Amino acid sequence: MQTLELFLNQITIDPALQPRVNGLDDDYVKALQEVIEFCPPIRAVKKDGAKNDVYILIDGFHRFAAMQNISLAKTIVEIIDVKNGDDLFALAYIFNNAHGLPLTLNDRRAYAGKLLKAHPDWADREIGRRCGLMQPTVAKVRQELEQKASIPVVTERIGRDGQKYAVPPKKQADKAQSIKVVHQNITPAGRASQRQITSYLMKLADLLEEQDELPDFKTLHDAAQACHDVLGDKLASALADRLGWTSYDILQIAKLLGYRKEKRS
């Protein structure tokens, strides 16, 4: 990576590389105009095949607009080295997700949809890792695209390790069905106790899956920030301890029931 001082007219804007669904925030641009000299350099890549030195902006869309508004002639630019075939949108998303005006949930969902259309065989967790979304949110985006026939329904998905894993069958929602005890060689009192344990774990699973219905719980950082804001640091730390050991117990139970993390897509 090298740093150059470039004229603004040497830098081009490709709207297809803008990761924000609604484009620029005018108020944010105006705020940047007042402090543009203190902002970090924008980032660009050199345009392939250009006769003159022409660069494509990939990070700093708001800063660049602020510079244009105040008629700045030159600016410092970090030139990012890329290879032919590199995904410039992915690069722009990574940079814009790291600082500045936070990407919205719609921005993240849009990128998840873009990745799913390009790679429908990627695992939901891998898509979520790249977009900053929780797996259930990516699963919902996938379901919406599958229903519209925008992407195919795949039977195998590729995890972060590059291995293919079979997609587990979709759960059949039948919460009204009563819990039946398969093995009958226990006492009535024991059977009732087992039903209570099973019912508790099923309710717990339902509560955990309701996470996707919480509009502001889309990333792990959302959850942590919410707890710190509501409880304060001391009580949030106590909650962390409670969640830590209880979640460990649940994970061990899941493993005994047959859960294998490496087999999940």
C-alpha positions as CSV (number, residue, x, y, z in Angstrom):
1,M,0.0,0.0,0.0
2,Q,1.3,3.5,-0.9
3,T,0.1,7.0,0.0
4,L,-0.2,9.6,-2.7
5,E,-1.5,13.2,-2.9
6,L,-4.0,13.2,-5.7
7,F,-6.3,15.8,-7.4
8,L,-9.9,15.0,-6.7
9,N,-10.6,14.8,-10.4
10,Q,-8.3,11.8,-10.6
11,I,-10.7,9.9,-8.3
12,T,-13.8,8.4,-9.7
13,I,-16.9,7.2,-8.0
14,D,-18.5,3.8,-8.9
15,P,-22.0,3.8,-7.4
16,A,-21.9,0.0,-7.5
17,L,-19.2,0.0,-4.8
18,Q,-21.4,2.1,-2.4
19,P,-22.3,-0.4,0.5
20,R,-25.0,1.9,1.9
21,V,-28.5,1.1,0.6
22,N,-29.6,4.7,1.0
23,G,-26.4,6.3,-0.3
24,L,-24.8,9.3,1.4
25,D,-26.1,10.9,4.6
26,D,-26.2,14.6,3.9
27,D,-26.0,15.7,7.5
28,Y,-23.0,13.5,8.1
29,V,-21.3,15.0,5.0
30,K,-22.0,18.5,6.3
31,A,-20.5,17.6,9.7
32,L,-17.4,16.2,8.0
33,Q,-16.9,19.5,6.1
34,E,-16.1,21.2,9.4
35,V,-13.4,18.8,10.4
36,I,-12.2,17.3,7.1
37,E,-8.5,18.3,7.8
38,F,-8.6,15.9,10.8
39,C,-10.1,13.0,9.0
40,P,-8.1,9.9,8.0
41,P,-7.1,9.5,4.3
42,I,-9.6,8.1,1.9
43,R,-8.8,4.8,0.1
44,A,-8.8,4.0,-3.6
45,V,-7.6,1.4,-6.1
46,K,-5.9,2.2,-9.4
47,K,-8.2,1.6,-12.4
48,D,-6.9,-1.2,-14.6
49,G,-6.1,-0.2,-18.2
50,A,-6.4,3.5,-17.7
51,K,-4.1,5.6,-19.9
52,N,-3.7,8.3,-17.2
53,D,-3.6,7.7,-13.5
54,V,-7.2,7.2,-12.6
55,Y,-8.3,5.8,-9.2
56,I,-11.6,4.3,-8.0
57,L,-12.8,5.3,-4.5
58,I,-13.5,2.3,-2.2
59,D,-13.5,3.9,1.2
60,G,-14.4,7.5,2.2
61,F,-17.5,8.3,0.2
62,H,-18.7,10.8,2.8
63,R,-15.3,12.3,3.2
64,F,-14.9,12.7,-0.6
65,A,-18.3,14.4,-0.9
66,A,-17.3,16.8,1.9
67,M,-14.1,17.6,0.1
68,Q,-16.0,18.3,-3.1
69,N,-18.5,20.6,-1.2
70,I,-15.7,22.8,0.1
71,S,-13.9,22.8,-3.3
72,L,-10.8,21.0,-2.1
73,A,-8.4,20.5,-4.9
74,K,-6.1,17.8,-3.6
75,T,-6.2,15.1,-0.8
76,I,-4.1,12.3,0.6
77,V,-5.1,8.9,-0.6
78,E,-4.1,5.4,0.5
79,I,-3.8,3.3,-2.6
80,I,-4.8,-0.3,-2.0
81,D,-3.1,-3.0,-3.9
82,V,-5.6,-5.4,-5.6
83,K,-5.3,-8.2,-8.1
84,N,-7.4,-8.9,-11.2
85,G,-10.6,-10.6,-10.1
86,D,-10.6,-9.2,-6.5
87,D,-14.1,-8.3,-5.2
88,L,-14.0,-4.5,-4.9
89,F,-17.4,-4.3,-3.3
90,A,-16.3,-6.8,-0.6
91,L,-13.3,-4.6,0.0
92,A,-15.4,-1.4,0.2
93,Y,-17.8,-3.1,2.6
94,I,-15.0,-4.2,4.9
95,F,-13.5,-0.7,5.1
96,N,-16.9,1.0,5.5
97,N,-17.9,-1.5,8.2
98,A,-14.7,-0.8,10.2
99,H,-15.2,2.9,11.0
100,G,-17.1,6.1,10.3
101,L,-20.9,6.1,10.0
102,P,-22.1,2.7,11.1
103,L,-23.7,0.5,8.4
104,T,-27.4,-0.1,9.1
105,L,-29.2,-3.4,9.3
106,N,-30.6,-2.9,5.8
107,D,-27.0,-2.3,4.5
108,R,-25.9,-5.6,6.2
109,R,-28.9,-7.5,4.9
110,A,-28.4,-6.2,1.4
111,Y,-24.8,-7.4,1.4
112,A,-25.9,-10.8,2.8
113,G,-28.3,-11.0,-0.1
114,K,-25.6,-10.1,-2.6
115,L,-23.3,-12.7,-1.2
116,L,-26.0,-15.4,-1.2
117,K,-26.8,-14.7,-4.8
118,A,-23.1,-15.0,-5.7
119,H,-22.5,-18.0,-3.4
120,P,-25.7,-19.8,-2.4
121,D,-23.6,-22.7,-1.3
122,W,-21.8,-20.7,1.4
123,A,-22.9,-21.5,5.0
124,D,-25.1,-18.9,6.8
125,R,-22.5,-18.5,9.5
126,E,-19.8,-17.7,6.9
127,I,-22.1,-15.1,5.2
128,G,-22.9,-13.7,8.6
129,R,-19.2,-13.4,9.5
130,R,-18.6,-11.3,6.4
131,C,-21.6,-9.1,6.9
132,G,-21.6,-8.7,10.7
133,L,-24.9,-10.4,11.1
134,M,-26.1,-13.3,13.3
135,Q,-26.8,-16.6,11.6
136,P,-30.6,-16.5,12.2
137,T,-30.8,-13.2,10.3
138,V,-28.8,-14.6,7.4
139,A,-31.1,-17.7,7.4
140,K,-34.1,-15.4,7.1
141,V,-32.5,-13.5,4.1
142,R,-31.8,-16.9,2.5
143,Q,-35.3,-18.1,3.0
144,E,-36.7,-14.9,1.4
145,L,-34.5,-15.3,-1.6
146,E,-35.3,-19.0,-2.0
147,Q,-39.0,-18.2,-1.9
148,K,-38.6,-15.7,-4.7
149,A,-36.5,-18.2,-6.6
150,S,-33.7,-15.7,-6.6
151,I,-31.3,-18.3,-5.4
152,P,-31.4,-22.1,-5.6
153,V,-32.1,-24.4,-2.6
154,V,-28.9,-26.2,-2.0
155,T,-28.4,-29.5,-0.1
156,E,-24.8,-28.9,0.9
157,R,-23.1,-25.7,2.1
158,I,-19.4,-24.7,2.4
159,G,-18.2,-23.7,5.9
160,R,-15.4,-21.4,6.8
161,D,-13.0,-24.3,6.7
162,G,-13.8,-24.9,3.0
163,Q,-15.5,-28.3,3.8
164,K,-18.9,-29.2,2.5
165,Y,-21.6,-30.1,5.0
166,A,-25.1,-31.5,4.4
167,V,-27.9,-29.0,5.2
168,P,-30.0,-30.4,8.1
169,P,-33.7,-30.8,7.4
170,K,-35.9,-27.9,8.3
171,K,-37.7,-28.1,11.6
172,Q,-41.3,-28.9,11.4
173,A,-43.2,-26.5,13.6
174,D,-45.5,-28.5,15.7
175,K,-45.4,-26.9,19.1
176,A,-48.9,-28.1,20.0
177,Q,-47.8,-31.7,19.9
178,S,-47.6,-33.2,23.3
179,I,-44.3,-34.5,24.6
180,K,-44.2,-38.3,24.6
181,V,-41.9,-40.4,26.7
182,V,-40.4,-43.0,24.4
183,H,-39.1,-45.4,27.1
184,Q,-41.9,-46.6,29.4
185,N,-39.9,-48.5,32.0
186,I,-39.9,-45.7,34.5
187,T,-42.3,-44.7,37.3
188,P,-45.1,-42.2,36.8
189,A,-43.3,-39.7,39.0
190,G,-40.1,-40.2,37.0
191,R,-42.0,-39.8,33.7
192,A,-43.5,-36.5,34.9
193,S,-40.1,-35.2,35.9
194,Q,-38.6,-36.1,32.6
195,R,-41.5,-34.2,30.8
196,Q,-40.6,-31.2,32.9
197,I,-37.0,-31.3,32.0
198,T,-37.8,-31.8,28.3
199,S,-40.4,-29.1,28.3
200,Y,-37.9,-26.7,30.0
201,L,-35.2,-27.3,27.3
202,M,-37.7,-27.0,24.5
203,K,-38.9,-23.6,25.9
204,L,-35.3,-22.5,26.3
205,A,-34.6,-23.4,22.6
206,D,-37.7,-21.4,21.6
207,L,-36.5,-18.4,23.6
208,L,-33.1,-18.5,22.0
209,E,-34.6,-18.7,18.5
210,E,-36.7,-15.7,19.2
211,Q,-33.6,-13.6,19.0
212,D,-34.2,-13.0,15.3
213,E,-37.5,-11.3,16.2
214,L,-35.7,-8.7,18.3
215,P,-35.1,-5.8,15.8
216,D,-32.0,-4.4,17.5
217,F,-30.3,-7.8,18.3
218,K,-28.5,-8.5,15.1
219,T,-24.9,-8.8,16.2
220,L,-23.1,-9.9,19.4
221,H,-22.0,-6.3,19.9
222,D,-25.7,-5.2,19.9
223,A,-26.4,-7.6,22.8
224,A,-23.4,-6.6,24.8
225,Q,-24.0,-2.9,24.3
226,A,-27.7,-3.2,25.3
227,C,-26.8,-5.0,28.6
228,H,-24.1,-2.4,29.5
229,D,-26.5,0.5,28.7
230,V,-29.4,-1.0,30.7
231,L,-27.6,-2.7,33.6
232,G,-24.3,-0.8,33.9
233,D,-20.9,-2.3,33.9
234,K,-21.1,-4.1,37.3
235,L,-24.4,-5.9,36.7
236,A,-23.5,-6.6,33.1
237,S,-20.4,-8.4,34.3
238,A,-22.5,-10.4,36.7
239,L,-24.8,-11.3,33.9
240,A,-21.8,-12.4,31.8
241,D,-20.8,-14.9,34.6
242,R,-24.4,-16.3,34.7
243,L,-24.6,-16.7,30.9
244,G,-21.1,-18.2,30.8
245,W,-21.7,-21.2,33.1
246,T,-25.3,-21.8,32.1
247,S,-24.5,-21.7,28.4
248,Y,-21.7,-24.2,29.0
249,D,-24.2,-26.6,30.6
250,I,-26.6,-26.2,27.7
251,L,-23.8,-26.8,25.2
252,Q,-22.9,-30.1,26.9
253,I,-26.5,-31.2,26.9
254,A,-26.7,-30.4,23.2
255,K,-23.6,-32.5,22.5
256,L,-25.1,-35.4,24.5
257,L,-28.2,-35.1,22.4
258,G,-26.2,-35.4,19.2
259,Y,-25.1,-31.8,18.3
260,R,-21.9,-31.7,16.4
261,K,-20.7,-28.1,15.6
262,E,-18.5,-29.2,12.8
263,K,-21.5,-30.8,11.0
264,R,-23.6,-27.7,11.1
265,S,-23.7,-25.5,8.0
